[in-house]
């Protein structure tokens, strides 16, 4: 995950908890273990940030 974007901003725009975002960034949680709902939210958010 792009560390230039704050966990706060990702949380506010996706509803994904800070702890989940930070666990992904620290490598404590793997993307392959995310729910489809969470993965889709992150995917949509990443695409919207590229525009």
Jmol script that loads the backbone (N, CA, C; Angstrom):
load data "model"
ATOM      1  N   UNK A   1       0.835  -1.182   0.000  1.00  0.00           N
ATOM      2  CA  UNK A   1       0.000   0.000   0.000  1.00  0.00           C
ATOM      3  C   UNK A   1       0.878   1.242   0.000  1.00  0.00           C
ATOM      4  N   UNK A   2       0.460   2.219  -0.710  1.00  0.00           N
ATOM      5  CA  UNK A   2       1.205   3.473  -0.815  1.00  0.00           C
ATOM      6  C   UNK A   2       1.230   4.178   0.535  1.00  0.00           C
ATOM      7  N   UNK A   3       2.421   4.275   1.114  1.00  0.00           N
ATOM      8  CA  UNK A   3       2.537   4.890   2.433  1.00  0.00           C
ATOM      9  C   UNK A   3       2.479   6.410   2.381  1.00  0.00           C
ATOM     10  N   UNK A   4       2.465   6.977   1.189  1.00  0.00           N
ATOM     11  CA  UNK A   4       2.320   8.424   1.071  1.00  0.00           C
ATOM     12  C   UNK A   4       0.890   8.857   1.372  1.00  0.00           C
ATOM     13  N   UNK A   5      -0.032   7.928   1.272  1.00  0.00           N
ATOM     14  CA  UNK A   5      -1.424   8.205   1.607  1.00  0.00           C
ATOM     15  C   UNK A   5      -1.636   7.736   3.041  1.00  0.00           C
ATOM     16  N   UNK A   6      -2.155   8.609   3.879  1.00  0.00           N
ATOM     17  CA  UNK A   6      -2.300   8.273   5.296  1.00  0.00           C
ATOM     18  C   UNK A   6      -3.378   7.209   5.522  1.00  0.00           C
ATOM     19  N   UNK A   7      -3.193   6.458   6.589  1.00  0.00           N
ATOM     20  CA  UNK A   7      -4.202   5.467   6.979  1.00  0.00           C
ATOM     21  C   UNK A   7      -5.521   6.159   7.266  1.00  0.00           C
ATOM     22  N   UNK A   8      -5.440   7.360   7.834  1.00  0.00           N
ATOM     23  CA  UNK A   8      -6.646   8.141   8.138  1.00  0.00           C
ATOM     24  C   UNK A   8      -7.440   8.409   6.859  1.00  0.00           C
ATOM     25  N   UNK A   9      -6.745   8.849   5.818  1.00  0.00           N
ATOM     26  CA  UNK A   9      -7.416   9.171   4.559  1.00  0.00           C
ATOM     27  C   UNK A   9      -8.039   7.915   3.941  1.00  0.00           C
ATOM     28  N   UNK A  10      -7.309   6.814   3.962  1.00  0.00           N
ATOM     29  CA  UNK A  10      -7.846   5.563   3.417  1.00  0.00           C
ATOM     30  C   UNK A  10      -9.071   5.143   4.221  1.00  0.00           C
ATOM     31  N   UNK A  11      -8.981   5.234   5.551  1.00  0.00           N
ATOM     32  CA  UNK A  11     -10.095   4.880   6.420  1.00  0.00           C
ATOM     33  C   UNK A  11     -11.324   5.729   6.117  1.00  0.00           C
ATOM     34  N   UNK A  12     -11.151   7.037   6.011  1.00  0.00           N
ATOM     35  CA  UNK A  12     -12.278   7.929   5.777  1.00  0.00           C
ATOM     36  C   UNK A  12     -12.927   7.701   4.417  1.00  0.00           C
ATOM     37  N   UNK A  13     -12.130   7.333   3.426  1.00  0.00           N
ATOM     38  CA  UNK A  13     -12.659   7.159   2.076  1.00  0.00           C
ATOM     39  C   UNK A  13     -13.172   5.748   1.778  1.00  0.00           C
ATOM     40  N   UNK A  14     -12.775   4.771   2.599  1.00  0.00           N
ATOM     41  CA  UNK A  14     -13.192   3.391   2.324  1.00  0.00           C
ATOM     42  C   UNK A  14     -13.998   2.755   3.441  1.00  0.00           C
ATOM     43  N   UNK A  15     -13.820   3.253   4.667  1.00  0.00           N
ATOM     44  CA  UNK A  15     -14.478   2.629   5.817  1.00  0.00           C
ATOM     45  C   UNK A  15     -13.704   1.452   6.373  1.00  0.00           C
ATOM     46  N   UNK A  16     -12.542   1.164   5.795  1.00  0.00           N
ATOM     47  CA  UNK A  16     -11.699   0.076   6.300  1.00  0.00           C
ATOM     48  C   UNK A  16     -10.984   0.575   7.554  1.00  0.00           C
ATOM     49  N   UNK A  17     -10.929  -0.244   8.588  1.00  0.00           N
ATOM     50  CA  UNK A  17     -10.369   0.180   9.872  1.00  0.00           C
ATOM     51  C   UNK A  17      -8.876   0.490   9.774  1.00  0.00           C
ATOM     52  N   UNK A  18      -8.449   1.385  10.676  1.00  0.00           N
ATOM     53  CA  UNK A  18      -7.022   1.723  10.743  1.00  0.00           C
ATOM     54  C   UNK A  18      -6.190   0.469  10.995  1.00  0.00           C
ATOM     55  N   UNK A  19      -6.680  -0.377  11.906  1.00  0.00           N
ATOM     56  CA  UNK A  19      -5.898  -1.564  12.267  1.00  0.00           C
ATOM     57  C   UNK A  19      -5.707  -2.490  11.069  1.00  0.00           C
ATOM     58  N   UNK A  20      -6.725  -2.631  10.239  1.00  0.00           N
ATOM     59  CA  UNK A  20      -6.594  -3.474   9.048  1.00  0.00           C
ATOM     60  C   UNK A  20      -5.607  -2.870   8.056  1.00  0.00           C
ATOM     61  N   UNK A  21      -5.669  -1.557   7.876  1.00  0.00           N
ATOM     62  CA  UNK A  21      -4.758  -0.881   6.952  1.00  0.00           C
ATOM     63  C   UNK A  21      -3.317  -0.994   7.453  1.00  0.00           C
ATOM     64  N   UNK A  22      -3.120  -0.737   8.732  1.00  0.00           N
ATOM     65  CA  UNK A  22      -1.776  -0.812   9.296  1.00  0.00           C
ATOM     66  C   UNK A  22      -1.229  -2.236   9.291  1.00  0.00           C
ATOM     67  N   UNK A  23      -2.082  -3.229   9.540  1.00  0.00           N
ATOM     68  CA  UNK A  23      -1.640  -4.628   9.493  1.00  0.00           C
ATOM     69  C   UNK A  23      -1.179  -4.996   8.086  1.00  0.00           C
ATOM     70  N   UNK A  24      -1.870  -4.505   7.075  1.00  0.00           N
ATOM     71  CA  UNK A  24      -1.441  -4.751   5.689  1.00  0.00           C
ATOM     72  C   UNK A  24      -0.091  -4.092   5.424  1.00  0.00           C
ATOM     73  N   UNK A  25       0.067  -2.874   5.889  1.00  0.00           N
ATOM     74  CA  UNK A  25       1.316  -2.143   5.658  1.00  0.00           C
ATOM     75  C   UNK A  25       2.502  -2.780   6.374  1.00  0.00           C
ATOM     76  N   UNK A  26       2.253  -3.333   7.550  1.00  0.00           N
ATOM     77  CA  UNK A  26       3.330  -3.972   8.319  1.00  0.00           C
ATOM     78  C   UNK A  26       3.605  -5.395   7.865  1.00  0.00           C
ATOM     79  N   UNK A  27       2.767  -5.921   6.996  1.00  0.00           N
ATOM     80  CA  UNK A  27       2.945  -7.287   6.515  1.00  0.00           C
ATOM     81  C   UNK A  27       2.371  -8.328   7.456  1.00  0.00           C
ATOM     82  N   UNK A  28       1.599  -7.894   8.446  1.00  0.00           N
ATOM     83  CA  UNK A  28       0.985  -8.827   9.392  1.00  0.00           C
ATOM     84  C   UNK A  28      -0.270  -9.469   8.805  1.00  0.00           C
ATOM     85  N   UNK A  29      -0.791  -8.872   7.781  1.00  0.00           N
ATOM     86  CA  UNK A  29      -1.978  -9.382   7.098  1.00  0.00           C
ATOM     87  C   UNK A  29      -1.675  -9.397   5.614  1.00  0.00           C
ATOM     88  N   UNK A  30      -2.066 -10.474   4.945  1.00  0.00           N
ATOM     89  CA  UNK A  30      -1.781 -10.601   3.519  1.00  0.00           C
ATOM     90  C   UNK A  30      -3.017 -10.253   2.693  1.00  0.00           C
ATOM     91  N   UNK A  31      -2.758  -9.673   1.538  1.00  0.00           N
ATOM     92  CA  UNK A  31      -3.847  -9.289   0.640  1.00  0.00           C
ATOM     93  C   UNK A  31      -4.685 -10.501   0.270  1.00  0.00           C
ATOM     94  N   UNK A  32      -4.059 -11.650   0.096  1.00  0.00           N
ATOM     95  CA  UNK A  32      -4.803 -12.844  -0.302  1.00  0.00           C
ATOM     96  C   UNK A  32      -5.807 -13.286   0.758  1.00  0.00           C
ATOM     97  N   UNK A  33      -5.660 -12.794   1.990  1.00  0.00           N
ATOM     98  CA  UNK A  33      -6.580 -13.159   3.064  1.00  0.00           C
ATOM     99  C   UNK A  33      -7.674 -12.124   3.314  1.00  0.00           C
ATOM    100  N   UNK A  34      -7.723 -11.073   2.501  1.00  0.00           N
ATOM    101  CA  UNK A  34      -8.768 -10.065   2.651  1.00  0.00           C
ATOM    102  C   UNK A  34     -10.106 -10.613   2.175  1.00  0.00           C
ATOM    103  N   UNK A  35     -11.185 -10.070   2.723  1.00  0.00           N
ATOM    104  CA  UNK A  35     -12.492 -10.427   2.178  1.00  0.00           C
ATOM    105  C   UNK A  35     -12.614  -9.764   0.802  1.00  0.00           C
ATOM    106  N   UNK A  36     -13.478 -10.289  -0.009  1.00  0.00           N
ATOM    107  CA  UNK A  36     -13.693  -9.686  -1.330  1.00  0.00           C
ATOM    108  C   UNK A  36     -14.185  -8.252  -1.194  1.00  0.00           C
ATOM    109  N   UNK A  37     -15.014  -8.003  -0.206  1.00  0.00           N
ATOM    110  CA  UNK A  37     -15.549  -6.664   0.018  1.00  0.00           C
ATOM    111  C   UNK A  37     -14.428  -5.671   0.321  1.00  0.00           C
ATOM    112  N   UNK A  38     -13.518  -6.042   1.217  1.00  0.00           N
ATOM    113  CA  UNK A  38     -12.400  -5.161   1.579  1.00  0.00           C
ATOM    114  C   UNK A  38     -11.453  -4.978   0.403  1.00  0.00           C
ATOM    115  N   UNK A  39     -11.145  -6.060  -0.286  1.00  0.00           N
ATOM    116  CA  UNK A  39     -10.251  -5.980  -1.443  1.00  0.00           C
ATOM    117  C   UNK A  39     -10.843  -5.067  -2.516  1.00  0.00           C
ATOM    118  N   UNK A  40     -12.144  -5.177  -2.738  1.00  0.00           N
ATOM    119  CA  UNK A  40     -12.804  -4.347  -3.748  1.00  0.00           C
ATOM    120  C   UNK A  40     -12.768  -2.875  -3.352  1.00  0.00           C
ATOM    121  N   UNK A  41     -13.005  -2.581  -2.064  1.00  0.00           N
ATOM    122  CA  UNK A  41     -12.934  -1.193  -1.590  1.00  0.00           C
ATOM    123  C   UNK A  41     -11.549  -0.609  -1.825  1.00  0.00           C
ATOM    124  N   UNK A  42     -10.512  -1.383  -1.506  1.00  0.00           N
ATOM    125  CA  UNK A  42      -9.140  -0.898  -1.718  1.00  0.00           C
ATOM    126  C   UNK A  42      -8.837  -0.723  -3.200  1.00  0.00           C
ATOM    127  N   UNK A  43      -9.315  -1.640  -4.013  1.00  0.00           N
ATOM    128  CA  UNK A  43      -9.117  -1.563  -5.458  1.00  0.00           C
ATOM    129  C   UNK A  43      -9.782  -0.300  -6.026  1.00  0.00           C
ATOM    130  N   UNK A  44     -11.029  -0.078  -5.653  1.00  0.00           N
ATOM    131  CA  UNK A  44     -11.756   1.097  -6.122  1.00  0.00           C
ATOM    132  C   UNK A  44     -11.082   2.384  -5.645  1.00  0.00           C
ATOM    133  N   UNK A  45     -10.629   2.386  -4.409  1.00  0.00           N
ATOM    134  CA  UNK A  45      -9.965   3.570  -3.858  1.00  0.00           C
ATOM    135  C   UNK A  45      -8.654   3.842  -4.601  1.00  0.00           C
ATOM    136  N   UNK A  46      -7.868   2.809  -4.841  1.00  0.00           N
ATOM    137  CA  UNK A  46      -6.602   2.963  -5.554  1.00  0.00           C
ATOM    138  C   UNK A  46      -6.841   3.500  -6.959  1.00  0.00           C
ATOM    139  N   UNK A  47      -7.861   3.020  -7.620  1.00  0.00           N
ATOM    140  CA  UNK A  47      -8.192   3.500  -8.969  1.00  0.00           C
ATOM    141  C   UNK A  47      -8.641   4.939  -8.952  1.00  0.00           C
ATOM    142  N   UNK A  48      -9.374   5.347  -7.944  1.00  0.00           N
ATOM    143  CA  UNK A  48      -9.846   6.726  -7.874  1.00  0.00           C
ATOM    144  C   UNK A  48      -8.695   7.693  -7.572  1.00  0.00           C
ATOM    145  N   UNK A  49      -7.684   7.233  -6.862  1.00  0.00           N
ATOM    146  CA  UNK A  49      -6.523   8.075  -6.531  1.00  0.00           C
ATOM    147  C   UNK A  49      -5.620   8.288  -7.741  1.00  0.00           C
ATOM    148  N   UNK A  50      -5.646   7.360  -8.689  1.00  0.00           N
ATOM    149  CA  UNK A  50      -4.798   7.472  -9.883  1.00  0.00           C
ATOM    150  C   UNK A  50      -5.319   8.541 -10.841  1.00  0.00           C
ATOM    151  N   UNK A  51      -6.593   8.835 -10.774  1.00  0.00           N
ATOM    152  CA  UNK A  51      -7.197   9.783 -11.722  1.00  0.00           C
ATOM    153  C   UNK A  51      -6.871  11.197 -11.395  1.00  0.00           C
TER     154      UNK A  51
END
end "model"
wireframe off; spacefill off
backbone 0.3
color backbone group
